[in-house]
Amino acid sequence: MKNEVPVACCHTVFTKVERMNYKDAWGELEKRRTAVMEIEAGFQYQFPGDSETLRLLYD
């Protein structure tokens, strides 16, 4: 698929503040999610490619 951006998370490496920020960002990302597909290794999420969504994914 064109313009795919892989994202992976490991919650055990976050500090308490980082976990809170992650939870807030994920809540916003859930609102923006355009698709979710089950794959062999888990789930694949799709999001729009606008700058705010990308900031949430990489911040």
C-alpha distance matrix in Angstrom:
0.0 3.8 6.6 6.2 9.9 11.5 14.9 17.8 21.3 24.7 27.3 30.3 30.0 30.5 33.9 35.3 34.5 30.9 30.5 31.9 29.6 26.6 27.9 28.3 24.9 23.2 25.4 24.1 20.5 21.2 22.4 19.3 16.8 15.0 13.8 14.5 13.6 15.8 14.5 16.9 17.4 17.8 15.6 12.2 12.9 11.1 13.2 13.9 13.5 17.3 19.6 21.5 18.6 17.4 21.1 21.4 18.5 20.0 23.7
3.8 0.0 3.8 5.7 9.3 11.9 15.3 18.6 22.1 25.7 28.2 31.2 30.4 30.7 34.0 35.5 34.3 30.7 30.7 32.0 29.3 26.6 28.2 28.2 24.6 23.5 25.7 23.9 20.5 21.8 22.6 19.1 17.3 15.6 15.4 16.6 16.4 18.9 17.8 20.2 20.3 20.5 18.2 14.6 14.4 12.0 13.1 12.8 11.6 15.2 17.3 19.7 17.3 15.8 19.4 20.3 17.7 18.8 22.5
6.6 3.8 0.0 3.8 6.4 9.8 12.9 16.4 19.8 23.4 25.8 28.8 27.7 27.8 30.9 32.4 31.0 27.5 27.8 28.9 26.1 23.6 25.4 25.3 21.6 20.9 23.2 21.3 17.9 19.8 20.7 17.1 15.7 14.8 15.1 16.3 16.8 19.3 18.4 20.9 20.3 20.2 17.8 14.1 13.4 10.9 11.1 10.7 8.8 12.2 13.9 16.3 14.1 12.2 15.8 16.9 14.4 15.2 18.8
6.2 5.7 3.8 0.0 3.8 6.4 9.6 13.0 16.5 20.1 22.6 25.6 24.8 25.0 28.4 29.9 28.9 25.2 25.2 26.6 24.1 21.2 23.0 23.3 19.7 18.6 21.2 19.8 16.2 17.8 19.3 16.1 14.1 13.6 13.2 13.7 14.0 16.1 15.0 17.4 16.6 16.5 14.2 10.6 10.4 8.8 9.9 10.8 9.7 13.4 14.8 16.6 13.7 11.9 15.4 15.8 12.7 13.9 17.6
9.9 9.3 6.4 3.8 0.0 3.8 6.5 10.1 13.4 17.0 19.4 22.3 21.3 21.5 24.8 26.4 25.3 21.7 21.9 23.4 20.8 18.0 20.1 20.6 16.9 16.1 19.1 17.8 14.4 16.5 18.3 15.3 13.7 14.3 14.1 14.2 14.9 16.7 15.7 17.9 16.2 15.9 13.9 10.6 10.1 9.2 9.7 11.0 9.6 12.7 13.3 14.7 11.9 9.5 12.6 12.9 9.6 10.3 14.1
11.5 11.9 9.8 6.4 3.8 0.0 3.8 6.8 10.4 13.8 16.6 19.4 18.6 19.2 22.7 24.5 24.0 20.2 20.1 22.1 20.0 16.8 19.0 20.1 16.7 15.4 18.8 18.2 14.7 16.4 18.9 16.5 14.5 15.5 14.6 13.6 13.9 14.8 13.5 15.1 13.0 13.0 11.6 9.0 9.5 10.1 11.3 13.6 12.8 15.8 16.2 16.9 13.8 11.7 14.2 13.8 10.0 10.8 14.4
14.9 15.3 12.9 9.6 6.5 3.8 0.0 3.8 6.9 10.5 13.0 15.9 15.2 15.6 19.1 20.8 20.3 16.6 16.3 18.4 16.4 13.2 15.4 16.8 13.7 12.4 15.9 15.8 12.6 14.4 17.2 15.4 13.6 15.5 14.8 13.6 14.4 15.1 14.3 15.8 13.1 12.4 11.1 9.3 9.3 10.6 11.4 14.1 13.7 16.0 15.9 15.9 12.8 11.0 12.7 11.5 7.8 8.7 11.9
17.8 18.6 16.4 13.0 10.1 6.8 3.8 0.0 3.8 7.0 10.0 12.6 12.3 13.2 16.9 18.8 18.9 15.2 14.6 17.3 16.0 12.5 14.7 16.8 14.3 12.7 16.4 17.1 14.2 15.5 18.8 17.6 15.7 17.9 16.8 14.8 15.3 15.1 14.1 15.0 11.6 11.0 10.8 10.3 11.0 13.3 14.4 17.4 17.3 19.5 19.2 18.7 15.7 14.1 15.2 13.5 10.1 10.7 13.2
21.3 22.1 19.8 16.5 13.4 10.4 6.9 3.8 0.0 3.8 6.2 9.1 9.0 9.7 13.4 15.1 15.6 12.1 11.1 14.1 13.3 9.9 12.0 14.7 12.8 11.3 14.9 16.2 14.0 15.2 18.7 18.2 16.7 19.4 18.5 16.4 17.2 16.8 16.4 17.0 13.5 12.4 12.4 12.7 12.9 15.5 16.2 19.2 19.4 21.0 20.4 19.2 16.5 15.4 15.6 13.3 10.6 11.2 12.6
24.7 25.7 23.4 20.1 17.0 13.8 10.5 7.0 3.8 0.0 3.8 5.6 6.2 7.9 11.6 13.5 14.9 11.7 10.5 14.1 14.1 11.0 13.0 16.1 15.0 13.6 17.0 18.8 17.0 18.0 21.5 21.4 20.0 22.9 21.8 19.3 20.0 18.9 18.4 18.4 14.7 13.8 14.7 15.7 16.3 19.1 19.8 23.0 23.1 24.6 23.8 22.5 19.9 18.8 18.6 16.3 14.0 14.1 14.9
27.3 28.2 25.8 22.6 19.4 16.6 13.0 10.0 6.2 3.8 0.0 3.8 5.5 5.7 9.0 10.2 12.0 9.3 7.4 11.0 11.8 9.1 10.5 13.9 13.6 12.4 15.3 17.6 16.6 17.3 20.7 21.3 20.2 23.5 22.7 20.3 21.4 20.5 20.6 20.8 17.2 15.7 16.3 17.5 17.6 20.4 20.8 23.9 24.3 25.4 24.4 22.6 20.3 19.7 19.0 16.3 14.7 15.1 15.0
30.3 31.2 28.8 25.6 22.3 19.4 15.9 12.6 9.1 5.6 3.8 0.0 3.8 5.6 8.2 10.1 12.6 10.5 9.1 12.9 14.1 12.1 13.5 16.9 16.9 16.0 18.8 21.2 20.3 21.0 24.5 25.0 24.0 27.2 26.3 23.8 24.6 23.4 23.2 22.9 19.2 18.2 19.3 20.7 21.1 24.0 24.5 27.5 27.8 28.8 27.6 25.8 23.7 22.9 22.0 19.5 18.0 17.8 17.5
30.0 30.4 27.7 24.8 21.3 18.6 15.2 12.3 9.0 6.2 5.5 3.8 0.0 3.8 6.8 9.8 11.5 9.1 9.1 12.8 13.3 11.7 14.1 16.9 16.5 16.4 19.5 21.3 20.4 21.8 25.0 25.2 24.5 27.7 27.1 25.0 25.9 25.0 24.6 24.5 20.7 20.0 20.8 21.6 21.7 24.2 24.3 27.0 26.8 27.6 26.0 24.5 22.7 21.5 20.2 18.2 16.7 15.8 15.3
30.5 30.7 27.8 25.0 21.5 19.2 15.6 13.2 9.7 7.9 5.7 5.6 3.8 0.0 3.8 6.5 7.8 5.3 5.7 9.2 9.7 8.8 11.2 13.7 13.7 14.1 16.9 18.6 18.3 19.9 22.8 23.3 23.1 26.5 26.4 24.6 26.1 25.6 25.7 26.0 22.4 21.1 21.3 21.9 21.4 23.6 23.2 25.7 25.6 26.0 24.2 22.3 20.9 20.0 18.3 16.1 15.3 14.6 13.3
33.9 34.0 30.9 28.4 24.8 22.7 19.1 16.9 13.4 11.6 9.0 8.2 6.8 3.8 0.0 3.8 5.5 5.0 6.1 8.7 9.8 10.2 12.2 14.3 15.1 16.0 18.2 20.0 20.3 21.9 24.5 25.3 25.5 29.1 29.3 27.6 29.4 29.0 29.2 29.7 26.0 24.6 24.7 25.3 24.6 26.6 25.9 28.2 28.1 28.0 26.0 23.8 22.9 22.2 20.0 17.9 17.8 16.9 14.9
35.3 35.5 32.4 29.9 26.4 24.5 20.8 18.8 15.1 13.5 10.2 10.1 9.8 6.5 3.8 0.0 3.8 5.5 5.1 6.4 8.8 9.8 10.7 12.6 14.3 15.2 16.7 18.9 19.8 21.0 23.4 24.7 25.2 28.9 29.2 27.6 29.6 29.3 30.1 30.7 27.3 25.3 25.3 26.1 25.0 27.1 26.2 28.5 28.8 28.5 26.6 23.9 23.1 23.1 20.7 18.2 18.7 18.4 16.1
34.5 34.3 31.0 28.9 25.3 24.0 20.3 18.9 15.6 14.9 12.0 12.6 11.5 7.8 5.5 3.8 0.0 3.8 5.4 5.1 6.2 8.5 9.9 10.8 12.3 14.1 15.5 17.0 18.3 20.0 21.9 23.0 24.0 27.8 28.5 27.4 29.8 29.9 30.8 31.8 28.4 26.4 25.8 26.1 24.6 26.2 24.8 26.7 26.7 26.0 23.9 21.2 20.8 20.8 18.1 15.8 16.9 16.4 13.6
30.9 30.7 27.5 25.2 21.7 20.2 16.6 15.2 12.1 11.7 9.3 10.5 9.1 5.3 5.0 5.5 3.8 0.0 3.8 5.4 5.0 6.0 8.5 9.9 10.3 11.9 14.1 15.4 16.0 17.9 20.2 20.9 21.5 25.2 25.8 24.6 26.8 27.0 27.6 28.6 25.2 23.3 22.7 22.8 21.4 23.1 21.8 23.8 23.8 23.4 21.4 18.9 18.2 17.8 15.4 13.1 13.6 13.1 10.7
30.5 30.7 27.8 25.2 21.9 20.1 16.3 14.6 11.1 10.5 7.4 9.1 9.1 5.7 6.1 5.1 5.4 3.8 0.0 3.8 5.4 5.0 6.1 8.7 9.8 10.3 12.2 14.3 14.9 16.1 18.7 19.8 20.1 23.8 24.1 22.6 24.7 24.7 25.6 26.6 23.3 21.1 20.6 21.2 19.9 22.0 21.1 23.6 24.0 24.0 22.5 19.8 18.5 18.7 16.8 13.8 14.1 14.5 12.7
31.9 32.0 28.9 26.6 23.4 22.1 18.4 17.3 14.1 14.1 11.0 12.9 12.8 9.2 8.7 6.4 5.1 5.4 3.8 0.0 3.8 5.4 5.1 6.3 8.7 9.9 10.7 12.8 14.2 15.4 17.4 18.9 19.8 23.6 24.4 23.4 25.9 26.3 27.6 29.0 25.9 23.4 22.4 22.8 21.0 22.6 21.3 23.4 24.1 23.5 22.0 18.9 18.0 18.8 16.6 13.5 14.8 15.5 13.1
29.6 29.3 26.1 24.1 20.8 20.0 16.4 16.0 13.3 14.1 11.8 14.1 13.3 9.7 9.8 8.8 6.2 5.0 5.4 3.8 0.0 3.8 5.4 5.2 6.1 8.5 9.9 10.9 12.2 14.2 15.9 16.9 18.1 21.9 23.0 22.4 25.1 25.8 27.0 28.6 25.6 23.2 21.8 21.6 19.5 20.7 18.9 20.7 21.0 20.2 18.4 15.4 14.8 15.4 12.9 10.1 11.7 12.1 9.5
26.6 26.6 23.6 21.2 18.0 16.8 13.2 12.5 9.9 11.0 9.1 12.1 11.7 8.8 10.2 9.8 8.5 6.0 5.0 5.4 3.8 0.0 3.8 5.4 5.1 5.9 8.5 9.9 10.2 12.0 14.4 15.1 15.6 19.3 20.0 19.0 21.6 22.2 23.2 24.8 21.8 19.4 18.1 18.0 16.1 17.7 16.5 18.7 19.2 19.1 17.8 15.1 13.6 14.0 12.3 9.1 9.6 10.7 9.2
27.9 28.2 25.4 23.0 20.1 19.0 15.4 14.7 12.0 13.0 10.5 13.5 14.1 11.2 12.2 10.7 9.9 8.5 6.1 5.1 5.4 3.8 0.0 3.8 5.5 5.1 6.2 8.8 9.7 10.5 12.8 14.4 15.0 18.8 19.4 18.4 21.1 21.7 23.3 25.1 22.3 19.5 18.0 18.3 16.3 18.0 16.9 19.3 20.5 20.3 19.5 16.4 14.8 16.0 14.7 11.1 11.9 13.8 12.5
28.3 28.2 25.3 23.3 20.6 20.1 16.8 16.8 14.7 16.1 13.9 16.9 16.9 13.7 14.3 12.6 10.8 9.9 8.7 6.3 5.2 5.4 3.8 0.0 3.8 5.5 5.2 6.6 8.8 10.1 11.4 13.0 14.5 18.3 19.7 19.4 22.5 23.7 25.4 27.6 25.0 22.1 20.1 19.9 17.2 18.2 16.4 18.1 19.3 18.4 17.4 14.0 13.0 14.8 13.0 9.6 11.6 13.5 11.7
24.9 24.6 21.6 19.7 16.9 16.7 13.7 14.3 12.8 15.0 13.6 16.9 16.5 13.7 15.1 14.3 12.3 10.3 9.8 8.7 6.1 5.1 5.5 3.8 0.0 3.8 5.4 5.2 6.2 8.7 10.2 10.8 12.2 15.9 17.4 17.3 20.4 21.8 23.3 25.6 23.1 20.4 18.2 17.3 14.6 15.2 13.2 14.9 15.7 15.1 14.1 10.9 9.6 11.1 9.6 5.9 7.9 10.1 8.8
23.2 23.5 20.9 18.6 16.1 15.4 12.4 12.7 11.3 13.6 12.4 16.0 16.4 14.1 16.0 15.2 14.1 11.9 10.3 9.9 8.5 5.9 5.1 5.5 3.8 0.0 3.8 5.3 4.8 6.0 8.7 9.6 10.0 13.8 14.7 14.1 17.1 18.3 20.1 22.4 20.0 17.0 14.8 14.4 11.8 13.1 11.8 14.3 15.8 15.9 15.7 12.9 10.5 12.2 11.8 8.0 8.5 11.4 11.3
25.4 25.7 23.2 21.2 19.1 18.8 15.9 16.4 14.9 17.0 15.3 18.8 19.5 16.9 18.2 16.7 15.5 14.1 12.2 10.7 9.9 8.5 6.2 5.2 5.4 3.8 0.0 3.8 5.5 5.2 6.8 9.1 10.2 13.9 15.2 15.0 18.4 19.8 22.1 24.6 22.6 19.3 16.9 16.6 13.7 14.6 13.1 15.2 17.2 16.9 17.0 13.7 11.8 14.3 13.8 10.2 11.6 14.6 14.0
24.1 23.9 21.3 19.8 17.8 18.2 15.8 17.1 16.2 18.8 17.6 21.2 21.3 18.6 20.0 18.9 17.0 15.4 14.3 12.8 10.9 9.9 8.8 6.6 5.2 5.3 3.8 0.0 3.8 5.4 5.3 6.7 9.0 12.5 14.6 15.3 18.9 20.9 23.0 25.9 24.0 20.9 18.1 17.0 13.6 13.6 11.2 12.5 14.4 13.5 13.7 10.2 8.7 11.7 11.3 8.0 10.1 13.2 12.7
20.5 20.5 17.9 16.2 14.4 14.7 12.6 14.2 14.0 17.0 16.6 20.3 20.4 18.3 20.3 19.8 18.3 16.0 14.9 14.2 12.2 10.2 9.7 8.8 6.2 4.8 5.5 3.8 0.0 3.8 5.3 5.0 6.0 9.7 11.5 12.1 15.6 17.7 19.6 22.5 20.7 17.8 14.8 13.4 9.9 9.9 7.8 9.9 11.9 11.9 12.6 9.9 7.1 9.7 10.4 7.1 7.9 11.5 12.1
21.2 21.8 19.8 17.8 16.5 16.4 14.4 15.5 15.2 18.0 17.3 21.0 21.8 19.9 21.9 21.0 20.0 17.9 16.1 15.4 14.2 12.0 10.5 10.1 8.7 6.0 5.2 5.4 3.8 0.0 3.8 5.4 5.2 8.8 10.0 10.3 13.9 15.9 18.4 21.4 20.0 16.7 13.6 12.8 9.5 10.1 9.0 11.5 14.3 14.7 15.9 13.3 10.5 13.2 14.2 10.9 11.3 14.9 15.6
22.4 22.6 20.7 19.3 18.3 18.9 17.2 18.8 18.7 21.5 20.7 24.5 25.0 22.8 24.5 23.4 21.9 20.2 18.7 17.4 15.9 14.4 12.8 11.4 10.2 8.7 6.8 5.3 5.3 3.8 0.0 3.8 5.8 8.6 10.9 12.3 16.1 18.6 21.3 24.5 23.4 20.1 16.8 15.6 12.0 11.6 9.6 10.9 14.0 13.7 15.2 12.5 10.3 13.7 14.6 11.8 13.0 16.6 17.0
19.3 19.1 17.1 16.1 15.3 16.5 15.4 17.6 18.2 21.4 21.3 25.0 25.2 23.3 25.3 24.7 23.0 20.9 19.8 18.9 16.9 15.1 14.4 13.0 10.8 9.6 9.1 6.7 5.0 5.4 3.8 0.0 3.8 6.3 9.3 11.4 15.1 18.0 20.2 23.6 22.6 19.6 16.1 14.1 10.3 8.9 6.2 7.1 10.2 10.2 12.2 10.1 7.5 10.8 12.5 10.3 11.1 14.7 15.8
16.8 17.3 15.7 14.1 13.7 14.5 13.6 15.7 16.7 20.0 20.2 24.0 24.5 23.1 25.5 25.2 24.0 21.5 20.1 19.8 18.1 15.6 15.0 14.5 12.2 10.0 10.2 9.0 6.0 5.2 5.8 3.8 0.0 3.8 5.8 7.6 11.3 14.3 16.5 20.0 19.2 16.2 12.6 10.6 6.9 5.9 4.8 7.3 10.7 12.0 14.2 12.7 9.4 11.9 14.1 11.9 11.4 15.2 16.9
15.0 15.6 14.8 13.6 14.3 15.5 15.5 17.9 19.4 22.9 23.5 27.2 27.7 26.5 29.1 28.9 27.8 25.2 23.8 23.6 21.9 19.3 18.8 18.3 15.9 13.8 13.9 12.5 9.7 8.8 8.6 6.3 3.8 0.0 3.8 7.2 10.5 14.0 16.2 19.9 19.8 17.1 13.4 11.0 7.7 5.5 5.3 6.9 10.6 12.4 15.4 14.6 11.5 13.7 16.5 14.9 14.2 17.7 19.8
13.8 15.4 15.1 13.2 14.1 14.6 14.8 16.8 18.5 21.8 22.7 26.3 27.1 26.4 29.3 29.2 28.5 25.8 24.1 24.4 23.0 20.0 19.4 19.7 17.4 14.7 15.2 14.6 11.5 10.0 10.9 9.3 5.8 3.8 0.0 3.8 6.7 10.3 12.7 16.4 16.7 14.0 10.3 8.2 5.8 5.0 7.2 9.8 13.0 15.4 18.2 17.6 14.1 15.8 18.7 16.8 15.4 18.9 21.3
14.5 16.6 16.3 13.7 14.2 13.6 13.6 14.8 16.4 19.3 20.3 23.8 25.0 24.6 27.6 27.6 27.4 24.6 22.6 23.4 22.4 19.0 18.4 19.4 17.3 14.1 15.0 15.3 12.1 10.3 12.3 11.4 7.6 7.2 3.8 0.0 3.8 6.9 9.5 13.2 13.3 10.4 6.7 5.6 4.5 6.2 9.2 12.5 15.3 17.9 20.3 19.4 15.7 17.0 19.7 17.4 15.5 18.9 21.3
13.6 16.4 16.8 14.0 14.9 13.9 14.4 15.3 17.2 20.0 21.4 24.6 25.9 26.1 29.4 29.6 29.8 26.8 24.7 25.9 25.1 21.6 21.1 22.5 20.4 17.1 18.4 18.9 15.6 13.9 16.1 15.1 11.3 10.5 6.7 3.8 0.0 3.8 6.3 10.0 10.9 8.7 5.6 5.1 6.5 8.5 12.1 15.2 17.6 20.6 23.0 22.5 18.8 19.5 22.4 20.3 17.9 21.0 23.7
15.8 18.9 19.3 16.1 16.7 14.8 15.1 15.1 16.8 18.9 20.5 23.4 25.0 25.6 29.0 29.3 29.9 27.0 24.7 26.3 25.8 22.2 21.7 23.7 21.8 18.3 19.8 20.9 17.7 15.9 18.6 18.0 14.3 14.0 10.3 6.9 3.8 0.0 3.8 6.9 8.2 6.0 4.4 6.3 8.9 11.6 15.2 18.6 20.8 23.8 25.8 25.2 21.4 21.9 24.5 22.2 19.7 22.5 25.1
14.5 17.8 18.4 15.0 15.7 13.5 14.3 14.1 16.4 18.4 20.6 23.2 24.6 25.7 29.2 30.1 30.8 27.6 25.6 27.6 27.0 23.2 23.3 25.4 23.3 20.1 22.1 23.0 19.6 18.4 21.3 20.2 16.5 16.2 12.7 9.5 6.3 3.8 0.0 3.8 5.5 5.3 5.3 6.6 10.2 12.8 16.4 19.7 21.3 24.6 26.5 26.3 22.5 22.4 25.1 23.1 20.1 22.4 25.4
16.9 20.2 20.9 17.4 17.9 15.1 15.8 15.0 17.0 18.4 20.8 22.9 24.5 26.0 29.7 30.7 31.8 28.6 26.6 29.0 28.6 24.8 25.1 27.6 25.6 22.4 24.6 25.9 22.5 21.4 24.5 23.6 20.0 19.9 16.4 13.2 10.0 6.9 3.8 0.0 3.8 5.7 7.9 9.7 13.5 16.2 19.8 23.1 24.5 27.8 29.4 29.2 25.5 25.0 27.5 25.6 22.4 24.4 27.2
17.4 20.3 20.3 16.6 16.2 13.0 13.1 11.6 13.5 14.7 17.2 19.2 20.7 22.4 26.0 27.3 28.4 25.2 23.3 25.9 25.6 21.8 22.3 25.0 23.1 20.0 22.6 24.0 20.7 20.0 23.4 22.6 19.2 19.8 16.7 13.3 10.9 8.2 5.5 3.8 0.0 3.8 6.9 9.0 12.5 15.7 18.9 22.4 23.5 26.6 27.7 27.4 23.7 23.1 25.2 23.2 19.9 21.6 24.4
17.8 20.5 20.2 16.5 15.9 13.0 12.4 11.0 12.4 13.8 15.7 18.2 20.0 21.1 24.6 25.3 26.4 23.3 21.1 23.4 23.2 19.4 19.5 22.1 20.4 17.0 19.3 20.9 17.8 16.7 20.1 19.6 16.2 17.1 14.0 10.4 8.7 6.0 5.3 5.7 3.8 0.0 3.8 7.0 10.1 13.6 16.7 20.4 21.9 24.8 26.1 25.3 21.6 21.5 23.5 21.1 18.2 20.4 22.8
15.6 18.2 17.8 14.2 13.9 11.6 11.1 10.8 12.4 14.7 16.3 19.3 20.8 21.3 24.7 25.3 25.8 22.7 20.6 22.4 21.8 18.1 18.0 20.1 18.2 14.8 16.9 18.1 14.8 13.6 16.8 16.1 12.6 13.4 10.3 6.7 5.6 4.4 5.3 7.9 6.9 3.8 0.0 3.8 6.5 10.1 13.2 16.9 18.7 21.5 23.1 22.3 18.5 18.8 21.0 18.6 15.9 18.6 21.1
12.2 14.6 14.1 10.6 10.6 9.0 9.3 10.3 12.7 15.7 17.5 20.7 21.6 21.9 25.3 26.1 26.1 22.8 21.2 22.8 21.6 18.0 18.3 19.9 17.3 14.4 16.6 17.0 13.4 12.8 15.6 14.1 10.6 11.0 8.2 5.6 5.1 6.3 6.6 9.7 9.0 7.0 3.8 0.0 3.8 6.8 10.1 13.6 15.3 18.3 20.0 19.7 15.9 15.9 18.6 16.7 13.8 16.5 19.4
12.9 14.4 13.4 10.4 10.1 9.5 9.3 11.0 12.9 16.3 17.6 21.1 21.7 21.4 24.6 25.0 24.6 21.4 19.9 21.0 19.5 16.1 16.3 17.2 14.6 11.8 13.7 13.6 9.9 9.5 12.0 10.3 6.9 7.7 5.8 4.5 6.5 8.9 10.2 13.5 12.5 10.1 6.5 3.8 0.0 3.8 6.7 10.4 12.4 15.2 17.0 16.4 12.6 13.2 15.9 13.8 11.5 14.7 17.3
11.1 12.0 10.9 8.8 9.2 10.1 10.6 13.3 15.5 19.1 20.4 24.0 24.2 23.6 26.6 27.1 26.2 23.1 22.0 22.6 20.7 17.7 18.0 18.2 15.2 13.1 14.6 13.6 9.9 10.1 11.6 8.9 5.9 5.5 5.0 6.2 8.5 11.6 12.8 16.2 15.7 13.6 10.1 6.8 3.8 0.0 3.8 7.0 9.2 12.2 14.6 14.4 10.8 11.5 14.7 13.3 11.3 14.5 17.3
13.2 13.1 11.1 9.9 9.7 11.3 11.4 14.4 16.2 19.8 20.8 24.5 24.3 23.2 25.9 26.2 24.8 21.8 21.1 21.3 18.9 16.5 16.9 16.4 13.2 11.8 13.1 11.2 7.8 9.0 9.6 6.2 4.8 5.3 7.2 9.2 12.1 15.2 16.4 19.8 18.9 16.7 13.2 10.1 6.7 3.8 0.0 3.8 6.4 8.7 11.1 10.8 7.3 8.7 11.8 10.7 9.5 12.7 15.2
13.9 12.8 10.7 10.8 11.0 13.6 14.1 17.4 19.2 23.0 23.9 27.5 27.0 25.7 28.2 28.5 26.7 23.8 23.6 23.4 20.7 18.7 19.3 18.1 14.9 14.3 15.2 12.5 9.9 11.5 10.9 7.1 7.3 6.9 9.8 12.5 15.2 18.6 19.7 23.1 22.4 20.4 16.9 13.6 10.4 7.0 3.8 0.0 3.8 5.7 9.0 9.4 6.7 8.3 11.6 11.4 10.9 13.7 16.0
13.5 11.6 8.8 9.7 9.6 12.8 13.7 17.3 19.4 23.1 24.3 27.8 26.8 25.6 28.1 28.8 26.7 23.8 24.0 24.1 21.0 19.2 20.5 19.3 15.7 15.8 17.2 14.4 11.9 14.3 14.0 10.2 10.7 10.6 13.0 15.3 17.6 20.8 21.3 24.5 23.5 21.9 18.7 15.3 12.4 9.2 6.4 3.8 0.0 3.8 6.6 8.4 6.5 6.5 10.0 11.0 10.3 12.2 14.7
17.3 15.2 12.2 13.4 12.7 15.8 16.0 19.5 21.0 24.6 25.4 28.8 27.6 26.0 28.0 28.5 26.0 23.4 24.0 23.5 20.2 19.1 20.3 18.4 15.1 15.9 16.9 13.5 11.9 14.7 13.7 10.2 12.0 12.4 15.4 17.9 20.6 23.8 24.6 27.8 26.6 24.8 21.5 18.3 15.2 12.2 8.7 5.7 3.8 0.0 3.8 5.7 5.6 6.3 8.8 10.3 10.9 12.5 14.1
19.6 17.3 13.9 14.8 13.3 16.2 15.9 19.2 20.4 23.8 24.4 27.6 26.0 24.2 26.0 26.6 23.9 21.4 22.5 22.0 18.4 17.8 19.5 17.4 14.1 15.7 17.0 13.7 12.6 15.9 15.2 12.2 14.2 15.4 18.2 20.3 23.0 25.8 26.5 29.4 27.7 26.1 23.1 20.0 17.0 14.6 11.1 9.0 6.6 3.8 0.0 3.8 5.5 5.1 6.1 8.7 9.9 10.5 11.5
21.5 19.7 16.3 16.6 14.7 16.9 15.9 18.7 19.2 22.5 22.6 25.8 24.5 22.3 23.8 23.9 21.2 18.9 19.8 18.9 15.4 15.1 16.4 14.0 10.9 12.9 13.7 10.2 9.9 13.3 12.5 10.1 12.7 14.6 17.6 19.4 22.5 25.2 26.3 29.2 27.4 25.3 22.3 19.7 16.4 14.4 10.8 9.4 8.4 5.7 3.8 0.0 3.8 5.4 5.0 6.3 8.7 10.0 10.2
18.6 17.3 14.1 13.7 11.9 13.8 12.8 15.7 16.5 19.9 20.3 23.7 22.7 20.9 22.9 23.1 20.8 18.2 18.5 18.0 14.8 13.6 14.8 13.0 9.6 10.5 11.8 8.7 7.1 10.5 10.3 7.5 9.4 11.5 14.1 15.7 18.8 21.4 22.5 25.5 23.7 21.6 18.5 15.9 12.6 10.8 7.3 6.7 6.5 5.6 5.5 3.8 0.0 3.8 5.4 5.1 6.3 8.8 9.9
17.4 15.8 12.2 11.9 9.5 11.7 11.0 14.1 15.4 18.8 19.7 22.9 21.5 20.0 22.2 23.1 20.8 17.8 18.7 18.8 15.4 14.0 16.0 14.8 11.1 12.2 14.3 11.7 9.7 13.2 13.7 10.8 11.9 13.7 15.8 17.0 19.5 21.9 22.4 25.0 23.1 21.5 18.8 15.9 13.2 11.5 8.7 8.3 6.5 6.3 5.1 5.4 3.8 0.0 3.8 5.4 5.0 6.2 8.2
21.1 19.4 15.8 15.4 12.6 14.2 12.7 15.2 15.6 18.6 19.0 22.0 20.2 18.3 20.0 20.7 18.1 15.4 16.8 16.6 12.9 12.3 14.7 13.0 9.6 11.8 13.8 11.3 10.4 14.2 14.6 12.5 14.1 16.5 18.7 19.7 22.4 24.5 25.1 27.5 25.2 23.5 21.0 18.6 15.9 14.7 11.8 11.6 10.0 8.8 6.1 5.0 5.4 3.8 0.0 3.8 5.4 5.3 5.5
21.4 20.3 16.9 15.8 12.9 13.8 11.5 13.5 13.3 16.3 16.3 19.5 18.2 16.1 17.9 18.2 15.8 13.1 13.8 13.5 10.1 9.1 11.1 9.6 5.9 8.0 10.2 8.0 7.1 10.9 11.8 10.3 11.9 14.9 16.8 17.4 20.3 22.2 23.1 25.6 23.2 21.1 18.6 16.7 13.8 13.3 10.7 11.4 11.0 10.3 8.7 6.3 5.1 5.4 3.8 0.0 3.8 5.6 5.5
18.5 17.7 14.4 12.7 9.6 10.0 7.8 10.1 10.6 14.0 14.7 18.0 16.7 15.3 17.8 18.7 16.9 13.6 14.1 14.8 11.7 9.6 11.9 11.6 7.9 8.5 11.6 10.1 7.9 11.3 13.0 11.1 11.4 14.2 15.4 15.5 17.9 19.7 20.1 22.4 19.9 18.2 15.9 13.8 11.5 11.3 9.5 10.9 10.3 10.9 9.9 8.7 6.3 5.0 5.4 3.8 0.0 3.8 6.0
20.0 18.8 15.2 13.9 10.3 10.8 8.7 10.7 11.2 14.1 15.1 17.8 15.8 14.6 16.9 18.4 16.4 13.1 14.5 15.5 12.1 10.7 13.8 13.5 10.1 11.4 14.6 13.2 11.5 14.9 16.6 14.7 15.2 17.7 18.9 18.9 21.0 22.5 22.4 24.4 21.6 20.4 18.6 16.5 14.7 14.5 12.7 13.7 12.2 12.5 10.5 10.0 8.8 6.2 5.3 5.6 3.8 0.0 3.8
23.7 22.5 18.8 17.6 14.1 14.4 11.9 13.2 12.6 14.9 15.0 17.5 15.3 13.3 14.9 16.1 13.6 10.7 12.7 13.1 9.5 9.2 12.5 11.7 8.8 11.3 14.0 12.7 12.1 15.6 17.0 15.8 16.9 19.8 21.3 21.3 23.7 25.1 25.4 27.2 24.4 22.8 21.1 19.4 17.3 17.3 15.2 16.0 14.7 14.1 11.5 10.2 9.9 8.2 5.5 5.5 6.0 3.8 0.0
